[in-house]
């Protein structure tokens, strides 16, 4: 499965990518919303895993909305370290609060994709 990981914190992104690749997934990486949109324009990921708060003008919410404009129905896992962020009700998505367990991430992928 091809997963787009959007995370501006290098250490978190590296750990998530390593875990997903060890599970047999092909992983695309983006450190910003702008880069994530470039990747969504080039390929159709099977799932997006994005931090909600990203540097620059685009949030993880924006990334998911804009990627879904051209690729409707892509499941999204949002992550946030801000407990005061009210989750938006978005179908086909799950919210993980940092720090999350990697097992919870893998369970969320399975729940959303059935794989």
N, C-alpha and C positions, 0 to 999 in steps of 0.2 A: 504494500500500500504506500502511496506517495503522500507525505505529510509536510505541510508548510508550517515551520516553526518561526514565529515572530516574537523576538525577545531582545530587548536592548542590553540586558545585563549579560556580558560575555560568559561568565562562569555558569550561570543558570542555563543559558542556551547550549553551551558545550555539554553539560551533564545530560540535559534532555535529549540532545541529538545523539549522544553516545548510547543512551538507553534505548532509544527508538531504533537506531541502526542495529543494536545487538538483538533486537526482536525481529529483525528482518525487514524493517521498513526503509524505503527510500526517503531521505529527508532533504528538503529544501530549507535554506536558512535565510532569514532577513533580520536585520538589526533595527529597522525602521519601518514605519507604515508605507513610506514611498517605495522602498525596495520590495516590500511584500506585494504591492500593487503591480510592480514591474513583473515579478514572477508570476502573478495570477494572469497577467496578460499573455505570458509565454506558454504556460501549462495549466492544466486543470488538476489541482491537488484533490486527493480523496478526502482530506480533512485539513482544517486549519487549527493550529494551536497558537493562540496569541495572548500576549500580555495586554491588559486593557490600557494601561498608561504607557505611552511610547513617546520618545522625543520627537519634536517637530509638530506640525499641524494636524497629523492624523492619529487617532486613537485606535485601539484594537477593535472597537465598535465600528469605526469608519472602514477599517480594512475588511472586516467581514461583510458589511453592507455592500461595499463596492465590488468585492470579489464575487459576491452572490448575484450581482446585477448581470454579470456575464456567465456565471456558472451557478444557476439556482440550485438550492438544495444541498450545497456543501455543508457538512456538519462542522460545527465550530466548538472548540473548547477554549473558554476565556480563563485567564488567570489574573489575579490581582492581589496586591499586598495591602490594599487600602480597604479596611473593613467597613469604612463609612460609605463606600461606593455602593449605591443601590443597584442591584442587578436589573438589567433590562430583560423583560420577557421575550426571548427570541427562540422561536421553534427550532428544533434540531441543534440545540446547544446545551452545554453544561458549564457551570462556573466553578473553578477551583480557587480556593483562597490560599495564598502563600503564608507560611510554608506548607506545601502539599506533599504527600507521600508519593513517590514514583509509582507505587502500586495503584494508587487512586487514579493517576493519569492513565495508566494502561487499562484499568477497568472502564474509565470514561470512554476511551477509544473503542473498546469492545461494545459498550452500550450503544454508542452512536452509529457504529458501522456494522455491527454484527460480525466483525472479524477480529 
